Amino acid sequence: MEFETIGYSKDYYTLEKKYIGSVVCDKDREVYGYLGRRKEILEEEIILRKKKIKKGTELLTEIFPLCGRILKK
């Protein structure tokens, strides 16, 4: 059975592990969820839930696959 993923959701957290928001993105790592969590420094300003996060801010990120569909053979 073959499965197609629609896309991925990237969740942003502060270094104190407080949820900030999420965006739809492309796959950028092999491990998903908590085990795939990594620290990132923003290369550009982003807007999450009507809040601007400045370039150069250090955040934790996680990626989760969005729901997809089973492909027929």
N, C-alpha and C positions, 0 to 999 in steps of 0.2 A: 504494500500500500504506500503510495507516494503522497506527501503532504506539502502544501504550498503555504508559506508564511506571508501574510500581507505586508508586514513591516515590523519595526521595533520601536519600543518606547524607552526613552532615556530619562531616568528619574534623577533629580538633583537634590542633594542634601547639604546642609552646612557641615562643618567639621565636628559640630556637636551632635550630629545625626538628626537634625530637625529637617523634615521634608519641606522643600521649597516649591517644587513643581516638576512637570515633565513635558517633553516634546517628542514628536514622532521623528525618527531618524533612521539611518541605514545601519547595518551591522558593522561594528568597529572592533569587536573582540570575540573570542571563541567561547569564553565562559560567561554564562548569564547569571542573573540574580545576585544574591548576597556574596557568593563565592567569587563573582566577577567584579565586585566593587573595587573602584580605584579612585585615587586622588587625581584631580585635574586642575590646571590653571586655565581659566577662560582666555581664549585668544581673541574673542570679540564680545561685545556687549550683547546680552540676551534679555528677553522679557518673559517672565514667568508669572502667571496669575496677576497681571497688571503691576508687577514690580520689576524694575530694572536691576540687573545684576551687572556690575561694572567689569570691564576687561581687567584681567590680572587677578581676579578673585579666585582663591583656592576652594574647591568644592569636592564632595564625594559624589560619584555617579554609579548607577546600576543600569543595566539594560535588560529588558524583558521582551520576548517575542509577543507580538499581537496575535489575536486569533486568526486562523487561516481557514483553509478548506482542504478536503481530501480530493485528489485528482483522480478522475476515472481513467481506466486503462482502455 
